[in-house]
Amino acid sequence: MNFQDAVRTCLTKYVDFNGRARRSEYWFFFLFNVIVSIVANIIDAAVGTTAISLLAALALFLPSLAVAIRRLHDTSRSGWWVLIGLIPIVGWIILIVFYCQDSHGDNKYGPSPKGGAGGYGQPAYGQPGYDQGGYGQPGYGQQGYSQPPAGYGQGGYGEAPPPPSGPDYGQPPPPPPTNQ
């Protein structure tokens, strides 16, 4: 998403707190807020008032809050996490970390805005799909670190191994050979 699309989307969804916002949408709108604030402060300094800055801040408060909450939704967090920003410094740092995280796949807030992320076999923007494995690992159904071992159902993770078969089942092991 480019700068113009992000600003247009955020201003169109002025008070829409539902759904999700991509990382680029949030940060481009943040940049837009900074630019508007700088321009408003310059105008206020030239005129000798603070009215323009105050009006700009009030006009952009709700869309900024809405995109922040949608961004938290994109990282699978509730919008109430925005209140952690009320804690000076530590809260701001935590929110910045949340806002910088990559989008999660489809979640309870809606489908991924990246399109295809989290879908089975549909990778998005360099993300491995369900059937492709991830980070150098084979996909589902192939042997890999996150996959059950070959012969699943025959003593795989958390399962008891099958009983041994053959003529020695239930017999004690033979004694070790003695060297004479």
JORA-V438520 format. One record per run of one state. SS is the DSSP state (h for helix, s for strand, l for the rest). FROM is the first residue (numbers start at 1). TO is the last residue. If there is no record, write none. Layout:
# JORA-V438520
SS	FROM	TO
SS	FROM	TO
This chain:
# JORA-V438520
l	1	2
h	3	12
l	13	22
h	23	47
l	48	50
h	51	74
l	75	78
h	79	86
l	87	89
h	90	100
l	101	106
s	107	107
l	108	109
s	110	110
l	111	118
s	119	119
l	120	121
s	122	122
l	123	180
